[in-house]
Amino acid sequence: MSIEKIKQEIKEMIIEECEKDEFTPSDIPDDVELFSPKCELELDSLDALTISMGLKKMYGVRLGDSKEFRRTVTTIEKLAEYIKNNG
C-alpha cells in the first residue's frame, strides 16, 4: 500500500472516529503536529486513544498509552511511515 493511500485513510479515520465532521482530509496537512495548537482539529488525549484504537482496527498496529502515542506519532506523515514500517 502506498504511503499516500495510508495518509488518506488515516485522515478519513481521524475525521470519522474523532467526530471532526467539519473537516475534510484535504484540510489536514501531512506535516502539522496533530496534538499541538497549530492543528485546527484540536485533538486531546481522548482523541489520541480513539485514533490509536482505530489504527489497531485498520492496520493491526498497536501503540502504548496515549502519552506514548502523542510522543511517537506527531504528524500524519510520521504516522503513515510508522504504519508502513510496522503494519
C-alpha positions as CSV (number, residue, x, y, z in Angstrom):
1,M,0.0,0.0,0.0
2,S,1.4,3.4,-0.9
3,I,2.2,6.0,1.8
4,E,-0.2,8.4,0.1
5,K,-3.1,5.9,0.4
6,I,-2.2,5.3,4.1
7,K,-2.2,9.1,4.8
8,Q,-5.6,9.5,3.1
9,E,-7.1,6.6,5.2
10,I,-5.6,8.0,8.4
11,K,-7.1,11.4,7.8
12,E,-10.5,9.9,7.0
13,M,-10.4,7.7,10.1
14,I,-9.4,10.7,12.3
15,I,-12.3,12.8,11.0
16,E,-14.8,10.0,11.5
17,E,-13.6,8.5,14.8
18,C,-12.9,11.8,16.5
19,E,-16.2,13.3,15.2
20,K,-14.5,16.2,13.3
21,D,-17.1,16.2,10.5
22,E,-16.5,19.9,9.8
23,F,-13.1,18.9,8.3
24,T,-12.1,17.1,5.1
25,P,-8.9,15.1,4.6
26,S,-7.5,17.9,2.5
27,D,-7.9,20.3,5.5
28,I,-5.3,18.2,7.4
29,P,-1.7,19.0,6.4
30,D,0.6,16.0,6.4
31,D,3.3,17.8,8.4
32,V,1.3,19.6,11.1
33,E,1.8,18.3,14.6
34,L,-1.6,16.7,15.4
35,F,-1.6,17.4,19.1
36,S,-0.3,21.0,19.0
37,P,-2.1,24.3,19.0
38,K,-1.1,24.6,15.3
39,C,-3.5,21.8,14.4
40,E,-7.0,23.0,13.8
41,L,-8.5,19.6,14.8
42,E,-7.9,20.5,18.5
43,L,-7.2,16.8,19.4
44,D,-6.9,15.8,23.0
45,S,-5.8,12.7,24.9
46,L,-9.2,11.0,24.4
47,D,-8.7,11.6,20.7
48,A,-5.3,10.0,20.9
49,L,-6.8,6.9,22.4
50,T,-9.6,6.9,19.8
51,I,-7.0,7.2,17.0
52,S,-4.8,4.5,18.5
53,M,-7.8,2.1,18.6
54,G,-8.7,3.0,15.1
55,L,-5.2,2.2,13.9
56,K,-5.2,-1.1,15.6
57,K,-8.5,-2.0,13.9
58,M,-7.5,-0.7,10.5
59,Y,-3.8,-1.8,10.3
60,G,-3.2,-4.1,13.3
61,V,-0.6,-1.8,14.7
62,R,-0.6,-1.1,18.4
63,L,0.9,1.9,20.3
64,G,1.2,2.2,24.0
65,D,-0.7,4.6,26.2
66,S,-2.0,8.0,24.8
67,K,1.1,9.9,26.1
68,E,3.4,7.5,24.3
69,F,1.3,7.7,21.2
70,R,1.4,11.5,21.2
71,R,5.2,11.4,21.6
72,T,5.8,8.7,19.0
73,V,3.4,9.9,16.3
74,T,3.3,13.7,15.8
75,T,2.2,14.2,12.2
76,I,0.2,12.3,9.5
77,E,3.4,11.8,7.6
78,K,5.2,10.1,10.6
79,L,2.1,8.1,11.4
80,A,1.9,6.8,7.9
81,E,5.6,5.9,7.9
82,Y,5.1,4.1,11.3
83,I,2.2,2.1,9.8
84,K,4.1,1.3,6.6
85,N,7.1,0.1,8.7
86,N,5.2,-1.7,11.5
87,G,1.9,-2.8,9.9
